[in-house]
Each structure stands twice: as C-alpha cells, then as structure tokens.
Amino acid sequence: MGIHCVSDRINLAIQSLGGLISIAKIKSLKLDMYGYFNHSPKWHFKFQKIAQIMETNGSKILKK
C-alpha cells in the first residue's frame, strides 16, 4: 500500500474530474488566458494589474 502526498492526491482528483464538461471548460479557459497574456510584455503587465486588483497571486501562472 502506497501513501500519496497531498499534491499527488490533488493531481489524481483533478485527473478523475477531467472528463466533466465544466472542468474541461475551466481548464480550457486557463490555457487560453495563459496563451493570451504570456505572448507579450504589454499583455503580461495587464495581467499583473488584473491580479493586483483581484488581490490574487496571478503572477505564478506566468512563471510556469
């Protein structure tokens, strides 16, 4: 019997939910946002401003 760490469990849970339409739409939205904001320094700056306004740490998305 193996023991998975929390990140492995989360990954397994997300993979099992991947077939749901709503999860697929969220994943697609995330990839589209990354593609839009990652291609230009000007768009990257806009994304950072949006993340600040929303009080999130959205900059982690662009570092991957």
Sine and cosine of phi, psi and omega as CSV:
sin_phi,cos_phi,sin_psi,cos_psi,sin_omega,cos_omega
0.00,0.00,0.79,-0.61,0.00,-1.00
-0.98,-0.19,0.41,-0.91,0.03,-1.00
-0.90,-0.44,0.82,-0.58,0.00,-1.00
-0.99,-0.11,0.57,-0.82,0.09,-1.00
-0.97,0.26,0.15,-0.99,-0.06,-1.00
-0.87,0.49,-0.67,0.74,-0.03,-1.00
-0.91,0.41,-0.58,0.81,0.07,-1.00
-0.91,0.41,-0.66,0.75,0.02,-1.00
-0.89,0.45,-0.68,0.73,0.02,-1.00
-0.89,0.45,-0.69,0.72,0.02,-1.00
-0.87,0.49,-0.70,0.71,0.02,-1.00
-0.89,0.45,-0.65,0.76,0.02,-1.00
-0.90,0.43,-0.68,0.73,0.01,-1.00
-0.91,0.42,-0.65,0.76,0.04,-1.00
-0.89,0.46,-0.64,0.77,0.00,-1.00
-0.94,0.34,-0.46,0.89,0.04,-1.00
-1.00,0.06,-0.13,0.99,-0.09,-1.00
-0.85,0.53,-0.41,0.91,-0.01,-1.00
-0.98,0.20,-0.25,0.97,0.01,-1.00
-0.95,0.30,0.65,-0.76,-0.06,-1.00
-0.88,0.47,-0.67,0.74,-0.04,-1.00
-0.91,0.42,-0.63,0.78,0.04,-1.00
-0.92,0.39,-0.65,0.76,0.03,-1.00
-0.89,0.46,-0.61,0.79,0.02,-1.00
-0.93,0.38,-0.65,0.76,0.03,-1.00
-0.90,0.44,-0.69,0.72,0.02,-1.00
-0.88,0.47,-0.67,0.74,0.02,-1.00
-0.90,0.43,-0.66,0.75,0.04,-1.00
-0.88,0.48,-0.69,0.73,0.01,-1.00
-0.88,0.48,-0.70,0.72,0.00,-1.00
-0.92,0.39,-0.62,0.78,0.04,-1.00
-0.91,0.43,-0.67,0.74,0.04,-1.00
-0.89,0.46,-0.70,0.72,0.01,-1.00
-0.87,0.50,-0.73,0.68,-0.01,-1.00
-0.88,0.48,-0.63,0.78,-0.01,-1.00
-0.94,0.35,-0.77,0.64,-0.12,-0.99
-0.99,0.15,-0.31,0.95,-0.10,-0.99
-1.00,0.06,-0.22,0.97,-0.13,-0.99
-1.00,0.05,-0.17,0.99,-0.08,-1.00
-0.56,-0.83,0.68,-0.73,0.06,-1.00
-0.86,0.50,-0.57,0.82,0.02,-1.00
-0.90,0.43,-0.71,0.71,0.01,-1.00
-0.93,0.36,-0.59,0.81,0.04,-1.00
-0.87,0.50,-0.68,0.73,0.03,-1.00
-0.89,0.45,-0.64,0.77,0.05,-1.00
-0.88,0.47,-0.66,0.75,0.01,-1.00
-0.89,0.45,-0.66,0.75,0.03,-1.00
-0.89,0.46,-0.62,0.78,0.04,-1.00
-0.91,0.42,-0.67,0.74,0.04,-1.00
-0.89,0.47,-0.69,0.72,0.00,-1.00
-0.89,0.46,-0.62,0.79,0.04,-1.00
-0.91,0.41,-0.71,0.71,-0.01,-1.00
-0.89,0.46,-0.65,0.76,-0.02,-1.00
-0.99,0.17,-0.07,1.00,-0.03,-1.00
0.83,0.56,0.72,0.69,0.05,-1.00
-0.87,-0.50,0.14,-0.99,0.06,-1.00
-0.97,-0.23,0.83,0.56,-0.05,-1.00
-0.91,0.42,-0.29,0.96,-0.02,-1.00
-0.90,0.44,-0.37,0.93,0.04,-1.00
-0.89,0.45,-0.50,0.87,0.00,-1.00
-0.89,0.46,-0.65,0.76,-0.08,-1.00
-0.98,0.21,-0.23,0.97,-0.03,-1.00
-1.00,0.09,-0.23,0.97,-0.07,-1.00
-0.98,0.17,0.00,0.00,0.00,0.00
